[in-house]
Structures are given as C-alpha cells and as structure tokens.
Amino acid sequence: MDPGREATSCPVCGQAHQSETVICTACEKAFGRREEQPVGARIDLERYTGQMFPWEPSKIVPNLVSGRRAAFILCFALVLIVVLLSLLRAPIPSCWEVG
C-alpha cells in the first residue's frame, strides 16, 4: 500500500477502494469495462445527408402502410358503414315511390 494514496469511494456502490480506476474492482467485474468504439462505427452519417438528385435511391426505406394510415382507413370504413346502415333503415320518401 502506498501511504500517499488516499482511499476514494466508488460512485456505484459507495465502498471505499484504493485503486487507480474510478470504480472499485467488484463493480468493474459486475458491470464490465465499457469498450470504446471508433466515432465512425457508431453513426452512419450517409443516412442523414441530403441527396444531390431526387432520383438517387434512399437508404431509408419508408413503410408501405403506416399505423396512422391504417387507423384512418379503419375509421373511414366504420363511418361509411354507419352512414349506409342509417340510409337503409330510413323510410323512403313518397316522391321516390314508383307506382
């Protein structure tokens, strides 16, 4: 033990330790060491750049049927069914009768 080294507390568990790392060895074993990735490997910047020409293919494929569109079609179909059923139950006006 080095007499000049002070005991620091682990920010995760709060236990005092005397090591060069910020966290204690028990927490480092439990949670593992974070492996740094190169900057270019984390984010694909090509996905977020603007296209030069509109006919260039997009890297992001849009959904063919979105949730909002499907919900709108369902609501519209239900309203249409209700209107058609109300028209079928309504009495026919006398001017429309033949005969």
FENVENKA-V791071 format. One record per pair of residues at least 12 apart in sequence whose ideal C-beta (glycine too) atoms are under 7 Angstrom apart, sorted by the first residue. I is the first residue (numbers start at 1). J is the second residue. D is the distance in Angstrom with one decimal. If there is no record, write none. Layout:
BEGIN
<<I;J;D> <I;J;D>>
END
This chain:
BEGIN
<<1;18;6.9> <5;18;5.6> <10;23;5.1> <10;24;4.1> <10;27;5.7> <11;23;6.7> <12;27;4.5> <13;27;5.7> <46;59;6.3> <47;59;5.2> <47;60;6.1>>
END
